[in-house]
Amino acid sequence: MDKNEGTVTKRLDRYVSRRQGRHVPLLRVALCALYAAVVVLPLLIAGRFGWLFSGNIWGNIGRSLGLAGYAALALQVVLTARLKWVSMHFGLDRAIRFHRTAGMVSAALILSHPVLLAAGSGRWALLYGLDWPWAVLAGKAALVVLLVHGAIALWRRAMNIEFQRWLFLHRLGAPLVLAAGLVHSWFIGSDLRVPGMRILWLALGAVAGGLFLNQIALRLWRLKRQAYRVRKVSAETRGVYTLELVPPEGHDRFDFAPGQFHFLRFVEGRDQPVEEHPFTIAGSPASEGVLVSSIKRSGDFTSLIDRTRQGDRIAVHGAFGRFSLLLHPEETTVTFIAGGIGITPIMSMLRYMRDTGMDINAALLYANKTREDIAFADELRGMSSGEHPVVKLTHFLEEPPAGWEGQQGRITADHAGRFGAQPFAKSAFYICGPPPMMQGLLKGLKQKGISSRKIHYELFSF
Ligand SMILES: Cc1cc2nc3c(=O)[nH]c(=O)nc-3n(C[C@H](O)[C@H](O)[C@H](O)COP(=O)(O)OP(=O)(O)OC[C@H]3O[C@@H](n4cnc5c(N)ncnc54)[C@H](O)[C@@H]3O)c2cc1C
């Protein structure tokens, strides 16, 4: 390892410790506790000021669930705001998945609010009538938008609503629900007459509003001003294109751990949709000053990726994700398993291992449909012969050509045992590929006694 590589290793180690939370699992617990505390805080305030335990029990439960549901709803934006202190402890992908579940739970809590109030008072017209004060109507409107929203989130694919259209509707509807809910709770009943509750509500509104504004406008403005430039576009293999991006003059490329991803959005594209999409940073962090992503043509946005030309400008936001062997330095026997374009985060880790001469016992099982689909074939061959560390490489093809010397078919846990890094029981696993392949492997490896703590995986959808 030369001096420059040693510097990169040390810098990345500092980056991982500082920005990726390798050594601070307790902080994760603290953040979960903080989230739970904010959700139940309205109930504590209500209990402290008496009304929680007086009067109609169903009505009180309904009010409490409404308050807790609203607090959870206001926190939704915290989960998706790409805050480093959230993503570094949980991973942005997990935070976004939790956002989806928490959204459903909040909607259920908020729906139970009018139902229980109606049950407690016997005034069922609360659920359907329109002859109510405007603040009640504001609450009803918020609930209707929230339920329509929840239904689209659950059945988007069945409704044939594409992701970007859904994102647009979500960004339109979510602030409406929060604003109407705030107005409703502020002006109706007695819950928000307590000063503590008012302060909490204002704080929640300010945090949600501020983060939302940052998400839809400020961050974009900042990223556009510091847009990266495309230095090179190359065809990698059938349908896969590699972009090399360099930061604007006077700016350094941000640090990232191998295996992490960033979001890309064309600032001056060539009739490509102006949308942000997540892609792995497939290059090695040891390659100074450049970001590399290899992108497979699949849908609306990616199918136009080959239009990209040298000099195009791209707003880049990163780095995110916890799928990196640098977060698990204790793992020195590692089996990588990739399917198709799922090779990109693994490629980043392999390149980093090669560039820094990492002392690791590694194997790669790589599955594709045909030989023409294998990306980085020559580079991988180099890694499997001679370069340190030597990676034990096994290719799998579903449709092998005549005379194929690799394996045939899909990768299973049995293959991982046979072709993975040895000893199998000691190996950690990094898996990225199509969901059915990942599901089969996760189940199979666990059945073979591999602890889930040693199985790391990345999904290419949130
Ligand atoms: C962490 C991560 C790393 C990825 N790395 C790579 C990579 O290295 N190379 C590669 O080719 N692909 C990668 N992908 C997949 C890539 O993001 C999608 O293929 C791409 O966004 C699809 O967009 P599309 O419009 O072409 O296809 P569509 O058919 O319109 O979208 C297909 C699906 O992609 C998801 N998607 C679309 N847009 C977004 C968005 N803005 N944010 C989140 N999800 C979205 C949705 O689930 C959608 O249903 C990665 C995805 C993730 C989550």
Ligand as a Chemical Component Dictionary entry (heavy atoms), coordinates in Angstrom:
data_LIG
# 
_chem_comp.id                   LIG 
_chem_comp.type                 NON-POLYMER 
_chem_comp.pdbx_formal_charge   0 
_chem_comp.three_letter_code    LIG 
# 
loop_
_chem_comp_atom.comp_id 
_chem_comp_atom.atom_id 
_chem_comp_atom.alt_atom_id 
_chem_comp_atom.type_symbol 
_chem_comp_atom.charge 
_chem_comp_atom.model_Cartn_x 
_chem_comp_atom.model_Cartn_y 
_chem_comp_atom.model_Cartn_z 
_chem_comp_atom.pdbx_ordinal 
LIG C1  C1  C 0 -30.030 2.097 -2.824  1  
LIG C2  C2  C 0 -30.246 1.917 -4.305  2  
LIG C3  C3  C 0 -29.153 1.751 -5.136  3  
LIG C4  C4  C 0 -29.364 1.568 -6.513  4  
LIG N1  N1  N 0 -28.267 1.411 -7.317  5  
LIG C5  C5  C 0 -28.449 1.223 -8.653  6  
LIG C6  C6  C 0 -27.327 1.076 -9.517  7  
LIG O1  O1  O 0 -26.173 1.127 -9.105  8  
LIG N2  N2  N 0 -27.576 0.889 -10.839 9  
LIG C7  C7  C 0 -28.847 0.831 -11.364 10 
LIG O2  O2  O 0 -29.007 0.659 -12.553 11 
LIG N3  N3  N 0 -29.919 0.962 -10.542 12 
LIG C8  C8  C 0 -29.768 1.164 -9.209  13 
LIG N4  N4  N 0 -30.856 1.325 -8.401  14 
LIG C9  C9  C 0 -32.191 1.220 -8.997  15 
LIG C10 C10 C 0 -32.597 2.530 -9.635  16 
LIG O3  O3  O 0 -32.762 3.541 -8.660  17 
LIG C11 C11 C 0 -33.935 2.340 -10.360 18 
LIG O4  O4  O 0 -33.728 1.389 -11.360 19 
LIG C12 C12 C 0 -34.409 3.583 -10.998 20 
LIG O5  O5  O 0 -34.716 4.557 -10.042 21 
LIG C13 C13 C 0 -35.656 3.244 -11.801 22 
LIG O6  O6  O 0 -36.182 4.421 -12.371 23 
LIG P1  P1  P 0 -36.894 4.379 -13.796 24 
LIG O7  O7  O 0 -37.705 5.625 -13.928 25 
LIG O8  O8  O 0 -35.935 4.081 -14.865 26 
LIG O9  O9  O 0 -37.836 3.108 -13.686 27 
LIG P2  P2  P 0 -39.317 3.033 -13.191 28 
LIG O10 O10 O 0 -39.876 1.787 -13.806 29 
LIG O11 O11 O 0 -40.042 4.296 -13.396 30 
LIG O12 O12 O 0 -39.138 2.808 -11.627 31 
LIG C14 C14 C 0 -39.007 1.491 -11.120 32 
LIG C15 C15 C 0 -39.024 1.542 -9.605  33 
LIG O13 O13 O 0 -37.844 2.213 -9.146  34 
LIG C16 C16 C 0 -38.136 2.896 -7.921  35 
LIG N5  N5  N 0 -37.847 4.318 -8.081  36 
LIG C17 C17 C 0 -38.050 5.082 -9.182  37 
LIG N6  N6  N 0 -37.689 6.338 -8.936  38 
LIG C18 C18 C 0 -37.257 6.386 -7.665  39 
LIG C19 C19 C 0 -36.771 7.414 -6.816  40 
LIG N7  N7  N 0 -36.651 8.665 -7.229  41 
LIG N8  N8  N 0 -36.440 7.101 -5.547  42 
LIG C20 C20 C 0 -36.568 5.846 -5.119  43 
LIG N9  N9  N 0 -37.010 4.816 -5.865  44 
LIG C21 C21 C 0 -37.351 5.084 -7.118  45 
LIG C22 C22 C 0 -39.608 2.695 -7.625  46 
LIG O14 O14 O 0 -39.744 1.613 -6.731  47 
LIG C23 C23 C 0 -40.174 2.322 -8.967  48 
LIG O15 O15 O 0 -41.341 1.567 -8.866  49 
LIG C24 C24 C 0 -30.681 1.537 -7.039  50 
LIG C25 C25 C 0 -31.764 1.722 -6.187  51 
LIG C26 C26 C 0 -31.563 1.910 -4.842  52 
LIG C27 C27 C 0 -32.749 2.120 -3.938  53 
# 
loop_
_chem_comp_bond.comp_id 
_chem_comp_bond.atom_id_1 
_chem_comp_bond.atom_id_2 
_chem_comp_bond.value_order 
_chem_comp_bond.pdbx_ordinal 
LIG C1  C2  SING 1  
LIG C2  C3  SING 2  
LIG C2  C26 DOUB 3  
LIG C3  C4  DOUB 4  
LIG C4  N1  SING 5  
LIG C4  C24 SING 6  
LIG N1  C5  DOUB 7  
LIG C5  C6  SING 8  
LIG C5  C8  SING 9  
LIG C6  O1  DOUB 10 
LIG C6  N2  SING 11 
LIG N2  C7  SING 12 
LIG C7  O2  DOUB 13 
LIG C7  N3  SING 14 
LIG N3  C8  DOUB 15 
LIG C8  N4  SING 16 
LIG N4  C9  SING 17 
LIG N4  C24 SING 18 
LIG C9  C10 SING 19 
LIG C10 O3  SING 20 
LIG C10 C11 SING 21 
LIG C11 O4  SING 22 
LIG C11 C12 SING 23 
LIG C12 O5  SING 24 
LIG C12 C13 SING 25 
LIG C13 O6  SING 26 
LIG O6  P1  SING 27 
LIG P1  O7  DOUB 28 
LIG P1  O8  SING 29 
LIG P1  O9  SING 30 
LIG O9  P2  SING 31 
LIG P2  O10 DOUB 32 
LIG P2  O11 SING 33 
LIG P2  O12 SING 34 
LIG O12 C14 SING 35 
LIG C14 C15 SING 36 
LIG C15 O13 SING 37 
LIG C15 C23 SING 38 
LIG O13 C16 SING 39 
LIG C16 N5  SING 40 
LIG C16 C22 SING 41 
LIG N5  C17 SING 42 
LIG N5  C21 SING 43 
LIG C17 N6  DOUB 44 
LIG N6  C18 SING 45 
LIG C18 C19 SING 46 
LIG C18 C21 DOUB 47 
LIG C19 N7  SING 48 
LIG C19 N8  DOUB 49 
LIG N8  C20 SING 50 
LIG C20 N9  DOUB 51 
LIG N9  C21 SING 52 
LIG C22 O14 SING 53 
LIG C22 C23 SING 54 
LIG C23 O15 SING 55 
LIG C24 C25 DOUB 56 
LIG C25 C26 SING 57 
LIG C26 C27 SING 58 
# 
